[in-house]
Amino acid sequence: MSALTERRVTSRIRVRGWLRTESPLHVGGLGHDPSDPQPIAVDGKGRLYVPGTTLAGVLRAWCRGAGGISTAMDELWGYAPEEGDDGQASRMIVADALVADTTATDERGVPVDPLEPDALEFRPSVGIDRVTGAAAPEFLYGRHVVPIGCYLRLELVIESRDAADRDEALLGALLSALSGQQVRLGAATSKGLGSVRLLDDPLDVVVDRFDSPEGLLAVLRNDPSRQRTVASLRSTSLELPERRRILDVRIAWTPTAPVMVRSGADGLFVDTMPLTTRIDGRHLTLVLPGSSIKGMLRTHAELVERTVRDIPAPSALPGESAAKHSAAFRAQLDQLLAVRALFGAARDDVGSRGAGALRAEECLAGVTIPQELWAKVTGFDEETGPSEGDQSPSMPEQVRDRLADLGLERSDHVALDQWTGGAADGRLFSVLEPYNVRWEPIRLSVDLTRLDTAEDIGLALLLFVLRDLAEGRIAIGAATNRGFGDVEVLDIKLTGGPWPEQVSLANALTGPTASALSEAWAAYLAQEAS
């Protein structure tokens, strides 16, 4: 009996540290109303957290790399066969990670400043019908996200038996990957969410040995020699499974017209506000969500392939039900194989359904907005909540001047009555325009491993889209039919895959790789659209 139940452990590696959110994070929880935004997971005490199952899943996926089943990884992470009584529990123990506003802990290591739900940000999303150019029915949704600059309590334990040195080396590689932001958490990671970074300090790594009297005494005495560094864990050579092949794209650009994505809420003095995100405890900045950037690129990719194939987008007839229009929109998204491979598929009846290979990161503005100033513009006070009943079209001069210093200006608009030629009733509105705001580069990455056999056609389509972006044929953000969204691309660099050394887009389009991609694209177009 004892031979069947014992869990022999010769050493134990324990890690306690913090992950900092470098982009917004969404880990879904239980919702009570389907019309509400997608909720964040909370534990039994109502605290925001990331379940240990979520953390274990992404850490295990990183360890496996681009490979499939690995005996060594299954021995560490556990496995359960489809048939038979064999199987093993994981030797890697991953605790739930509480979300906190600071890295302070009590004597038990529990965070003392859990993030309050009121600090969550809201991200609205809408699908744009390719035929009408308007919002697609049944595709308006939103999600709450943990903002940038929050902390997740990380606690890992590996119980080792006969491969202690290998376990240490693997854990060292995993911690290095977390430090290098190579591991993503939660949902919508292809839209820029879920980037986290392991802090170097505070980080507590302890190795306990139970296979010798000296090791046992060191544990009982709490000997400081048990403390280790990440570098010392990696002293043993380790051959990891093959890594995923990634192409990185960096786009330097500058706006030639106001560029923004609309917020889901009105302001106190302005009707249409740009979307913002927190960059620290007291400051905000404007943001172009990865979902908006990816949607813009996908729309143009569909335009490119539909143009060369001369096939229209599926559409429902005017007056048909919302369900018919919604089904037509899904068909638009999934009609083209190259687009599906690069950006993903939505419907269950598509053979290649799944996440796309392209990831678009969040793009932040280079302007820092004090939270107290933004509270005056939005009419939301942290202590009293939103203002009601005292909204005025007149913005205080001091607020207007401070916004102007940041490159933001209120602009008033009115719709004209086509019969009288005068202002139409109820059609006066205002927009807070970022007329003089610089932005960080747009960052994309393509998982070439996921593209697999569609790599050449996916890269060919990507180069077409990047070429058109560089030539000013693609607008970014909201109100692009109203003078917004025009940009000048300064430079596009590609690194990885066919271009192991960084190249410019111009060189990628004229280099030897372009000929092979062109041939693959021509052969693909000779096939019927699936």
N, C-alpha and C positions, 0 to 999 in steps of 0.2 A: 504493500500500500504506500509506504513512504517513498519508494522509488518513483511512483506515479505522481505524487503530489509535491515533492520537494522542488524548490526554486533556488538552486545553488547560485550564490553570488560571491564572487571573489573580489570585486571592487565596485565602487559607485562614484559616478561623476555627477555633480550637482551644479547647476548654473542658475544664478539669480541676477537679473538685470532689467533693462528697460528698452522698449522699442518706441521710437518717436515717430509719429505720423508725418511723413513728408509730402503727402497728398491726402485729400479727404478719404475717409474709410467708411464702407458700409458693410456690415454683417447683419443679415436679415433676422428679424425676430417674428413673434406671433402678432398678427394684426387682428383687430376685431371688426373692422369695417372695410370692405374692399374698395370703397371710395376714398379712403384715407391714403396719405403717402406711405410708401413702403417703410415699415418701422425698423428701428435698431434693436438688436438683441439685448435683453436685460436679464439679470439673474434673479433668484428668488427674493432678494432684498430690494429689487427695483434699480440696481446699479447697472450702468452700461458696462458691457464686457464682450470679449471675444471668446467663444467656447474653446475648450481645449481640443475638441474634435476638429474645429476649423484650423487651428494652428498645426495640429498633428498632420492633417491632410496636406497642407501646402509644404510643410517641412519634408514630409515623405516624398512628395512629388519632386522637390528639388534634389533630394538624395538619389532618386532613380534617374534623373536627367532625361536624356532622350531615349534611353533604353526601355525595354519592357520589363518582364519579370526578372528579378535578380535574387538569387538564393541568399546572398549575403545580406541584402537589404530586407528581405522578408524575415530572415532570422532575427534582425534587430527590431523591425517594426511590427512583426507578427503577421500571421496569415490564417485564413480559414478556407480549406479546399471545398470545392463544390460537392464532392462526394467523399465519403469515408469519415473516420473519426480523427484523422490527423489534424494538426493545427497548433498554433502557438500564440500566446498573448504577447503583446509588444513589450520589449525591454526598455523602450523609450517612454517615459512618463511625462506627459505634457499637461500642465495645470491650466485652468481657465485664466484669462488675462483681463484683469479689471482695467477700465479706461480711467485715467486720472489727469488732473490739470497740472500736477507737479510730480516730482520724483520722491517726495517725502513719504516715509513709511513709519509705522509704529514698531514696537519692540518685537512683534511677530513677523515683520516684513510685509504687513498689509498696507496698501496705499491709504493715506489719511485725507487726501483731497480728491475723491472721486468726481469725475466730470458730471456736472448737472445736466439733465436733459434739455434745459433751456439754452444751453450753449451749442446745441446741435444746429447745423446749417441745413437749409432746404435746397434741393436741386431739382428744378422742374425740367421735364423733357417732353417733347412732342414730335410725332412723326409727320413728315411733310409729304403729301401726296405728289407723285411725280407728274401727274397730268394736270391737276388743278393748281398746284403750287400752294395750296392752303393746308391747314392742319388736317391730317387723316382722322376720320372718325374712330373713336375708341382707342386712340393712341396718345392721349394726354395723360401723363403720369408723373410722379415725383418720388423722391426718396430723401430721407433724412440721412445726413452723413456726419461723422466725427470730423471736426476741422483739423487743419494743419497745426502742428505744434502741441498735440496732446501725447500722452504717454500710456503705453500698455505694459503691465507688469509681466515679465517673462520668467517662468520657472520651468526648468527642464531637469530630468534625472535619467541617467542611463545606468542600468544594473548590468554589469558585465560578468561573464563567466570565463571563457577561455580566450577571448579576443579583446582584452582590455586595451592593449596598445592601439589596435585598429579602431576601437570605439572612440578613443581619445582623439585620434587623427581625424576621424569622420566628424566628430563634434566640433573640432577646431575649424575644419573646412566649412561646416554649416554656420558657425558663428561669424566667420569671415564673410560668407555670403550675405548674412543679415547685416553686417556692417557696411557692405557694399551695395545695399538696396537691391539685391538680386532675387529677393523673395517677396511676393505680393500676397496680400490678405484680402479676403472678402469678395464681394461682388463687383462687377463692372470693371475689372482690372484692365480690360482692353480699352476702356474709356478714361484711363488715367487714375483711377481710384486704387487705394490699397498699398501705396508705396510706404514702406516703413524702414527705419534705420536703427540698428543696435547701437546704443550709446557705449562708448569706451569706459565711461565713468558715470555713475557707479556700476561696476560689473564684478560679480563675485563668482569665481570658478573654483570649486573644491573637489579634489580627488581623494577618496577614502579607499584604503587597502585593507581587505579582511583576510588575506591569505598568508599573513605572517604575524608573529607576536608584536613586532615593531609597528606594523601598520595599525593593529588594534589599539595599542597603547597611544599612538598618535591621535586616533579618533577620540579616545576617552579623555585625553589631555587637551583636546582642541588645539593641537599643534599647528602653528602658523605655516609650517612647511607643507601642509596640505593645500595651501593656496597655489593656484596655477594661473598662467597667462594664456591667452589664445595662441600666441606664437609657440609656447612650449607644448601645447596640445598637438601641434602640427609637426613636432620634431620627427615623428615616425612617418615614413613615406606611405602614401595611400594612392591607389589608382581608383579614381571615381568612374562611374559609368559615363559614357559619352555625353557631353554637354549639348544642349540645344544650340543650333546655329541661328544667330541673330544678325539682322541688318539694321544698323542705326542710321537715322536720317535727321539732320539738323538744318532747320530753315531759318535763316536770319531775315527779318523783314521789318518794314516800318509802315504805319498807316498813312495813307494820303487823304483819308476821310475818317470821320468818327467810326470806331470799331468797338462793338460791345455785344453782349448777350443780355437779353432782358431778365430782370429779376422777377420773381413770382409775386412781388408785393409792390404796392404804390408807395410813394413817399408823401411826406406832409405837405411839401410845397411843389412837388413834381409828380406827374402822373406815371411816367415811365422811367424806371431806375435801372442802371446797369447792375449786373450780377457781381457780387463781391464775395471774398473769402477771407478768413482770418489768417494772418501771418504770424501773429504772436498775441499775447494776452490783451493788448490795448490798441492794436492796429489792424487795419484791413487793406486790401488792395482789390483792384478789378481782376476778373478772371474770365477766360474763355475755357469752358469745360471741355475735357477730352471728348465727351459725347457730341458736342457741337462741331468740333474740328473733324472728328471722324465722320459725322453725318454729312458735312460739307464735301469732304473728299469722296465719300461713297456716292453721293448724288452725281458728282461730276464723272466718276468712273462709269456709272450706269449710262450717262449721256454719251461718253466716248464709245462704249461697246454697242449701244443701240444705234448710234449714228453709222458706224462702219457696217453693222449688220442690217441696217434699214428695217428695224422692227420696232413697233410702238410699245409703250408700256401698257400692261393690262389695266383696264378701268371699268368701273361700274357705270351704268346709265344714270343720267340725272333723274332724281326722284326715287331711286331705289333705296332700300333700307340701309341703315348704318352698317349692319352686319355685312351686306354685299360690298360696300365701299371698303370696309376693313379687310375683307378677304382679298379684294383686288390690290390693296396696298401691300399685303403680305406677298402676293404673287409678284408684285413689282420688285420687292426686295430679293426674291429667290429665283428669279427667272434666268439669271446669267451666271454660268459656272465660274468664270474668272472673278466676278464680283463677289460671289459667295465664298470662294476660297480666300480672298483677301480680307473681306469684311464680315463674313459669317452669314449663316442662314437662320431663318426664324421658324419655318413651318415644320411640323412633325413628318409630313409626307415627302420631304426632300431627302434624298439619299445621303447627301453630304452635310446634313444639318449639324451645326456646332459653331463654336466660337471661331471668328476669323483670325487670320494670322497677323493683322495689323493692329498695333496699339498706338493710340494718340494720347499724349500726356496733357495734363492741365497746363495752360499757358497763362502766366501771371503778368500783370502790368508792372512797370517800374515805378509806380507811384505808391507812397505810403500814406494812408488816410487814417488820422486819429479816430478812434472809436467814438469819442464824445462828439466830434464834428458830424460823423455819420448819423449818430443818434438824433441830432438836431434836424438833419435833412429828412430822415425817415419818420421822425416823430415817435421813436421808440426809446423809452427810458428804462434802464435796467431795473430800477426800483419801482417805478409806477406802471410800467408796461406801455402799450401803444396809446397815443393820444387819440381822443375821440371828440368830435363835435367842434373842434377849434381849428380845423384846417383852413388855410388861407392861401390864395394865389400869390401873395406877396412874400417873397423870400427876404429875410433880413439882410441888409447890405453887408454886415460883417460876415455872415455865412457865405454870401455870394462871393465876396472877395477872397475868402479862404479857399473856396472851391476853385476859383479862377487861378489861384497860385498853384494849384495841383493839376491844372489843365482840364478842369470840368466846368461846363457852362450850361445854365438852363436855357432851353430854346422853346419858344411857344409856337404852336401850329394851329391852324384852323381850316376846316373843310368848308368850301364855298357851295352854296345852294346853286344848283345848275339852272334853276328857273329865275330866281331873283338876282343872282350874282352877288348876294351878300353872304355874310357868315351864316352857316347852317346852325340851327338850334342844337345845343348840346354837343357840338363838334369841336370845341376848343380844348386842346390838350397840350401838355408840355413834356419835354424829354430832357434828362440830364445827360448832355453829350460830352464824351471824352474827346475833345477837339485837339488836345495837345498832350497826348499820353504815349509814352514809348512802351514797348512790350518786349518780354524776353523771347528768345527763339522758340519756334514751334518744334517739338521733339516727337518723332515717330520711331517706331521699331517694328520690324517684321520678323516673325518666327518662321524661318525658312524650313525648319523641321516639320512644322505643322502644315506648311504648304505642300510638302512631299512631292508627289508627281506633278503638281500644278505650279511648281516653283517658277518655271520659265514664263508661263503666261501671266502669273501673278505679278512678277517683277516687271514684265513688259507693260502691263496695265498701270502699275505704280509709276513707271517712268513717264508714261503719257500724262498722267494726272499732275505729276510734279512739273513737267514741262509747261503745261497750261497754267499752272499756278505761277510759275516764274514769268510767264508772258502776260500776266494780268487778266486772265480770263475767268478767274474764280474770286468771288467776293467772300468775305469772312464775317460771320456773326449775324445779327438781326437787322431788319429794315434795309436789306440790300437793294430793294426796289425803290427806296426813298433816299438814295444818295449816301447810304452808309456802306461800310465794309470794303471799300477799295484799298488795296495795299500795293506796296512796291516790294518785291522780293530782292534782297541784297545778295544772298548767297545760299546755295543748297549743297550740303556735303553728305556723302554716303560712305559708310564704313562697315565692312563685314560681308560675308557671303562671297559673291563674285568679285568684290572689291576689298580684299583684305587690307590694303593700304587706302587711306582716305582719298576720295576723288570728288571733284566737283560734278554737279549734274551735267554740265556741258561735256566734260570728258567721258562721263558714263554713257551719254547719248551717242558719242562718236567713237568710242573705244571698241576693241574686238569683241567684248561681251555683248554689245548691242546687236551685232549681226546675228548671233545665235538666238537672242531673245526675239528679234524680228522674225526669224524663220519659224520659231515656235508659235508666235502670235499669228502668223499667216496660216499655219497648219491648223491652229485652233479655230480660226474664223471659217475655215473650210468645212468645219463640222456644224451640224445644226445646234441651235441653242437648246439646252436641256430644260 
